[in-house]
Amino acid sequence: MHALLNAPALKNYPKDSLKSLATALFKTHQQTPFTCTNLDEWVGLVKERYHALMSPPLKPLYNATGVVLSTNLGRACLEPSHLKELELLSGYVNLEVDDTGKRANRCHLVQELLKMLFGAEDALILNNNASALVLVASVFASKAQNKETLLSYGQLVEIGGHFRAHELLDCVTNLKFVGSTNKTYLQDYQHALSPQTTLIATIHLSNFLQQGFVASVGAKELFKLATAHKILFYEDLGSLQSVPQVQKSLKHAHLVSFSADKLLGSVQGGLC
């Protein structure tokens, strides 16, 4: 290691970074030996790894997948005109300052626009839709307050990034499953209601369908049931791609959330 870090060819490189790279290379070599017969070869390998690490990671590609909103290829593309607006970020902006110069909430910058766009009473922006799922359950059906959330067995869904919706919910609320994997009826929700129930949740099936001997309960029916029992109905819309869909869903749900990037062609985010 000493000889490698003090090699003349690496004189102008940061020693700490090189040491970290070299340590990783040595460990890999111990597990799966590869050919490095002299110090010069080790120096060349470390330099190669360093430059690969420091080069820009993103490269332009052609999308020939047939999928317009492709997660693997950057999801939604930004309009060139939007990139010009990002030049504002090269300086200071009024992120959390109002017109009077006092500190303000950054969410207010877009809340009114979102409320107008979707016809919602209020709106909140989060890192992603999984965050919205956890936030809704933790606020309105907190496990700490012994409150519970009803969810159909048919909606035990794993969404992108290996997030399992029911596991996320179970962290913050007492989750009670209703119905069965392939069939869930309104009476299943009715029988599961208890004094601790404060939330009925539905999870969008995202990228698969259940067909054949199946049954599920629609949002309108669940909304009526929740309203009649003075609890909340929350609909996770997943990665839907239509503003009218959100507007329609808000007529039959107290709360909805969805991915912002797919719908609005933006960076990753969640809207609630």
LUMKOL-135374 format. One record per residue (C-alpha): x, z negated, y. Coordinates in Angstrom, 3 decimals, decimal comma. Layout:
<nodes>
+----------+----------+----------+
!       xx !       zz !       yy !
+----------+----------+----------+
!        X !        Z !        Y !
...
+----------+----------+----------+
</nodes>
This chain:
<nodes>
+----------+----------+----------+
!       xx !       zz !       yy !
+----------+----------+----------+
!    0,000 !    0,000 !    0,000 !
!    2,805 !   -0,898 !    2,455 !
!    4,604 !    2,394 !    1,859 !
!    1,378 !    4,350 !    2,224 !
!    0,266 !    2,734 !    5,490 !
!    3,723 !    3,152 !    7,022 !
!    4,195 !    6,775 !    5,994 !
!    5,305 !    8,910 !    9,002 !
!    2,443 !   11,350 !    8,444 !
!   -0,049 !    8,521 !    9,045 !
!    1,673 !    7,085 !   12,100 !
!   -1,135 !    7,962 !   14,528 !
!   -4,018 !    6,860 !   12,291 !
!   -5,773 !    3,467 !   12,586 !
!   -4,202 !    1,151 !   10,024 !
!   -7,319 !   -0,906 !    9,279 !
!   -9,394 !    2,174 !    8,476 !
!   -6,646 !    3,632 !    6,308 !
!   -6,233 !    0,371 !    4,408 !
!   -9,948 !    0,260 !    3,629 !
!   -9,922 !    3,863 !    2,395 !
!   -6,735 !    3,347 !    0,376 !
!   -8,105 !    0,188 !   -1,274 !
!  -11,232 !    2,075 !   -2,362 !
!   -9,087 !    4,934 !   -3,701 !
!   -6,872 !    2,555 !   -5,685 !
!   -9,905 !    0,887 !   -7,284 !
!  -11,363 !    4,257 !   -8,223 !
!   -8,005 !    5,324 !   -9,668 !
!   -7,861 !    2,194 !  -11,835 !
!  -11,288 !    2,931 !  -13,304 !
!  -10,927 !    6,722 !  -13,602 !
!   -7,276 !    7,800 !  -13,191 !
!   -6,659 !   10,996 !  -11,279 !
!   -3,436 !   12,917 !  -10,626 !
!   -1,284 !   11,577 !   -7,795 !
!    2,355 !   11,797 !   -8,847 !
!    4,060 !   10,747 !   -5,602 !
!    3,552 !    9,100 !   -2,215 !
!    3,022 !   12,402 !   -0,378 !
!    0,041 !   13,187 !   -2,567 !
!   -1,467 !    9,765 !   -1,874 !
!   -0,908 !   10,310 !    1,864 !
!   -2,600 !   13,704 !    1,684 !
!   -5,556 !   12,246 !   -0,226 !
!   -6,037 !    9,405 !    2,258 !
!   -5,840 !   11,833 !    5,195 !
!   -8,379 !   14,097 !    3,522 !
!  -10,811 !   11,200 !    2,975 !
!  -10,323 !    9,971 !    6,537 !
!  -11,060 !   13,345 !    8,144 !
!  -14,052 !   13,874 !    5,868 !
!  -15,412 !   10,492 !    6,927 !
!  -14,834 !   11,080 !   10,647 !
!  -16,257 !   14,615 !   10,763 !
!  -19,916 !   15,061 !   11,836 !
!  -22,042 !   14,334 !    8,744 !
!  -24,932 !   16,659 !    9,617 !
!  -24,636 !   20,408 !    9,161 !
!  -27,221 !   23,152 !    9,858 !
!  -28,978 !   24,579 !    6,800 !
!  -31,608 !   27,208 !    6,076 !
!  -34,859 !   25,778 !    4,730 !
!  -35,792 !   27,965 !    1,765 !
!  -37,671 !   25,220 !   -0,074 !
!  -41,140 !   26,310 !    1,002 !
!  -41,740 !   22,771 !    2,298 !
!  -41,950 !   22,685 !    6,095 !
!  -41,711 !   18,905 !    6,469 !
!  -38,893 !   18,262 !    4,015 !
!  -37,516 !   14,730 !    3,815 !
!  -34,225 !   15,986 !    2,383 !
!  -33,719 !   18,452 !    5,227 !
!  -34,424 !   16,137 !    8,158 !
!  -38,226 !   15,961 !    7,970 !
!  -39,789 !   17,227 !   11,210 !
!  -37,628 !   19,429 !   13,423 !
!  -37,477 !   18,632 !   17,128 !
!  -38,455 !   21,322 !   19,600 !
!  -35,468 !   22,600 !   21,659 !
!  -37,358 !   21,671 !   24,824 !
!  -37,593 !   18,064 !   23,584 !
!  -33,825 !   17,908 !   23,166 !
!  -33,400 !   18,625 !   26,875 !
!  -35,511 !   15,563 !   27,651 !
!  -33,043 !   13,450 !   25,674 !
!  -30,460 !   14,101 !   28,391 !
!  -32,164 !   11,217 !   30,217 !
!  -30,597 !    8,871 !   27,698 !
!  -27,123 !    9,649 !   29,013 !
!  -27,922 !    7,206 !   31,819 !
!  -30,044 !    4,137 !   32,501 !
!  -33,831 !    4,495 !   32,171 !
!  -36,924 !    2,364 !   32,783 !
!  -37,253 !    1,336 !   29,139 !
!  -38,436 !   -2,202 !   29,864 !
!  -38,898 !   -2,188 !   33,631 !
!  -42,189 !   -1,484 !   35,422 !
!  -42,756 !    0,124 !   38,829 !
!  -42,286 !   -3,224 !   40,582 !
!  -38,857 !   -3,763 !   39,018 !
!  -40,055 !   -6,559 !   36,740 !
!  -39,406 !   -6,681 !   33,015 !
!  -42,078 !   -4,934 !   30,957 !
!  -42,882 !   -4,121 !   27,321 !
!  -41,358 !   -0,855 !   26,092 !
!  -44,446 !   -0,129 !   23,981 !
!  -46,517 !    0,394 !   27,126 !
!  -44,674 !    3,653 !   27,774 !
!  -46,617 !    5,407 !   25,016 !
!  -49,496 !    3,079 !   24,150 !
!  -51,934 !    4,612 !   26,627 !
!  -51,039 !    8,123 !   25,429 !
!  -51,618 !    7,168 !   21,800 !
!  -54,905 !    5,439 !   22,585 !
!  -56,104 !    8,566 !   24,385 !
!  -54,858 !   10,919 !   21,644 !
!  -56,504 !    9,086 !   18,740 !
!  -59,401 !    7,372 !   20,494 !
!  -58,055 !    3,987 !   19,395 !
!  -58,594 !    0,594 !   21,016 !
!  -54,875 !   -0,132 !   20,863 !
!  -51,683 !    1,190 !   19,286 !
!  -48,310 !   -0,102 !   18,170 !
!  -45,097 !    1,706 !   17,207 !
!  -42,860 !    0,447 !   14,390 !
!  -39,795 !    1,630 !   12,487 !
!  -41,872 !    3,193 !    9,701 !
!  -45,241 !    3,010 !    7,998 !
!  -43,982 !    0,452 !    5,481 !
!  -43,325 !   -1,879 !    8,426 !
!  -46,896 !   -1,364 !    9,588 !
!  -48,214 !   -2,232 !    6,132 !
!  -46,301 !   -5,520 !    6,103 !
!  -47,196 !   -6,355 !    9,712 !
!  -50,935 !   -5,867 !    9,212 !
!  -51,061 !   -8,045 !    6,098 !
!  -48,807 !  -10,762 !    7,532 !
!  -50,891 !  -11,041 !   10,711 !
!  -54,420 !  -10,717 !    9,343 !
!  -54,053 !  -12,076 !    5,794 !
!  -51,045 !  -14,353 !    5,901 !
!  -49,897 !  -15,957 !    2,650 !
!  -48,729 !  -18,945 !    4,688 !
!  -52,365 !  -19,546 !    5,661 !
!  -53,552 !  -19,030 !    2,068 !
!  -55,369 !  -15,811 !    2,940 !
!  -55,742 !  -12,928 !    0,521 !
!  -55,917 !   -9,123 !    0,488 !
!  -57,925 !   -6,985 !   -1,932 !
!  -56,275 !   -3,858 !   -3,352 !
!  -57,349 !   -1,512 !   -6,140 !
!  -55,219 !   -1,238 !   -9,301 !
!  -55,454 !    2,510 !   -8,774 !
!  -53,370 !    2,220 !   -5,601 !
!  -50,207 !    0,565 !   -6,923 !
!  -48,163 !    3,261 !   -5,253 !
!  -44,425 !    3,738 !   -4,764 !
!  -43,834 !    5,564 !   -1,484 !
!  -40,648 !    7,178 !   -0,158 !
!  -37,425 !    5,205 !   -0,209 !
!  -38,487 !    3,282 !   -3,343 !
!  -40,961 !    1,180 !   -1,355 !
!  -43,710 !   -0,105 !   -3,620 !
!  -46,665 !   -0,802 !   -1,389 !
!  -48,093 !   -3,625 !   -3,504 !
!  -44,697 !   -5,392 !   -3,687 !
!  -44,377 !   -5,235 !    0,099 !
!  -47,858 !   -6,672 !    0,485 !
!  -47,228 !   -9,395 !   -2,076 !
!  -44,363 !  -10,709 !    0,081 !
!  -46,677 !  -11,637 !    2,946 !
!  -50,185 !  -12,019 !    1,541 !
!  -51,957 !  -13,333 !   -1,553 !
!  -52,677 !  -10,020 !   -3,231 !
!  -55,752 !   -9,791 !   -5,473 !
!  -56,117 !   -6,622 !   -7,540 !
!  -59,563 !   -5,163 !   -8,214 !
!  -60,972 !   -2,558 !  -10,605 !
!  -58,702 !   -0,719 !  -13,029 !
!  -55,966 !    1,918 !  -12,932 !
!  -58,352 !    4,856 !  -13,191 !
!  -61,701 !    3,464 !  -12,041 !
!  -62,598 !    1,093 !   -9,223 !
!  -66,158 !    0,557 !   -7,991 !
!  -67,651 !   -1,089 !   -4,926 !
!  -68,949 !   -3,931 !   -7,103 !
!  -65,336 !   -4,710 !   -8,080 !
!  -64,555 !   -5,472 !   -4,448 !
!  -67,797 !   -7,432 !   -4,068 !
!  -67,029 !   -9,625 !   -7,096 !
!  -63,452 !  -10,241 !   -5,911 !
!  -64,442 !  -11,499 !   -2,449 !
!  -63,745 !  -15,172 !   -1,833 !
!  -63,579 !  -17,498 !    1,192 !
!  -59,831 !  -16,734 !    1,371 !
!  -60,338 !  -12,958 !    1,577 !
!  -59,638 !  -11,667 !    5,087 !
!  -58,452 !   -8,114 !    4,410 !
!  -59,391 !   -5,141 !    2,237 !
!  -56,581 !   -2,583 !    2,055 !
!  -56,357 !    0,968 !    0,738 !
!  -53,082 !    2,811 !    0,167 !
!  -52,815 !    6,587 !    0,452 !
!  -51,742 !    8,190 !   -2,824 !
!  -49,218 !   10,289 !   -0,912 !
!  -47,755 !   12,956 !   -3,203 !
!  -49,909 !   12,773 !   -6,334 !
!  -53,547 !   13,000 !   -7,422 !
!  -55,651 !   11,154 !   -9,977 !
!  -57,919 !   13,540 !  -11,855 !
!  -60,281 !   13,377 !  -14,795 !
!  -61,942 !   10,105 !  -15,809 !
!  -61,486 !    8,417 !  -12,422 !
!  -63,531 !    6,702 !   -9,715 !
!  -62,685 !    5,179 !   -6,341 !
!  -64,483 !    3,735 !   -3,350 !
!  -64,549 !    5,638 !   -0,066 !
!  -63,468 !    4,294 !    3,300 !
!  -67,024 !    4,283 !    4,693 !
!  -68,269 !    1,999 !    1,922 !
!  -65,329 !   -0,369 !    2,206 !
!  -65,714 !   -0,491 !    5,986 !
!  -69,378 !   -1,470 !    5,614 !
!  -68,527 !   -4,107 !    3,023 !
!  -65,758 !   -5,611 !    5,145 !
!  -67,879 !   -5,595 !    8,293 !
!  -70,795 !   -7,254 !    6,476 !
!  -68,516 !  -10,091 !    5,349 !
!  -66,756 !  -10,333 !    8,731 !
!  -63,351 !   -9,393 !    7,369 !
!  -61,071 !   -6,432 !    8,151 !
!  -60,725 !   -3,097 !    6,406 !
!  -57,252 !   -1,535 !    6,707 !
!  -56,453 !    2,041 !    5,670 !
!  -52,881 !    3,162 !    5,090 !
!  -53,022 !    6,910 !    5,761 !
!  -49,478 !    7,608 !    4,572 !
!  -47,904 !   10,811 !    5,845 !
!  -51,016 !   12,668 !    6,934 !
!  -50,514 !   15,701 !    9,184 !
!  -53,621 !   15,978 !   11,334 !
!  -54,684 !   14,183 !   14,520 !
!  -58,390 !   14,734 !   13,705 !
!  -57,802 !   12,895 !   10,412 !
!  -56,704 !    9,809 !   12,315 !
!  -59,625 !   10,087 !   14,722 !
!  -62,032 !   10,370 !   11,777 !
!  -60,463 !    7,452 !    9,904 !
!  -60,719 !    5,177 !   12,937 !
!  -64,500 !    5,516 !   12,769 !
!  -64,523 !    3,883 !    9,338 !
!  -61,665 !    1,383 !    9,530 !
!  -60,749 !   -1,598 !   11,672 !
!  -57,040 !   -0,799 !   11,324 !
!  -55,105 !    2,298 !   10,273 !
!  -51,415 !    3,107 !   10,024 !
!  -49,421 !    6,239 !    9,241 !
!  -46,009 !    7,879 !    9,530 !
!  -45,326 !    9,185 !   13,028 !
!  -42,593 !   11,673 !   12,180 !
!  -44,688 !   13,922 !    9,941 !
!  -47,729 !   13,964 !   12,212 !
!  -46,105 !   14,201 !   15,634 !
!  -42,883 !   16,020 !   14,770 !
!  -40,831 !   13,082 !   15,979 !
!  -38,069 !   10,834 !   14,738 !
!  -38,945 !    8,429 !   11,932 !
!  -41,564 !    5,916 !   12,950 !
!  -44,835 !    4,266 !   12,043 !
!  -48,007 !    4,008 !   14,095 !
!  -50,583 !    1,286 !   13,712 !
+----------+----------+----------+
</nodes>
